[in-house]
Amino acid sequence: MSPSMRVLVVEDEALILLDLEDTLLGLGHSVVSSSTVKDAQASLESEGFDLAVIDFHLRDGTSGNLAQTLTERGVPYILCTGTARPEELQGIPPATVILKKPYISEGLVEAVNEALASHACPSR
């Protein structure tokens, strides 16, 4: 099991958000949740995170700028999407891991482990 981390979760669907929180808390991580890009950006300005799990399409827009901020700060992120088209993802920093919706909790756990392993051992 990975050490306890501080995880930013950005998801606007309440049931999915609850499942994400439950899974991450069950892994021993602390979670800060946002349902909008604006709230997530505010959290990033005031707090530090070890990992982020972000939905692409949110009520107040897409999470492209959020992905840019996370990348600039060296925070690995998992991009969750069921509807983003490849052309929509152009111009944003590549996600550490892309998790296609719908997914099961085990898929999230695998994505978290993959994101942490990729970030800990960058390719040269």
Summary of the structure (lengths in Angstrom):
residues: 124
radius of gyration: 13.1
end to end distance: 26.0
largest distance: 39.2
contacts: 366
relative contact order: 0.17
helix: 42%
strand: 23%
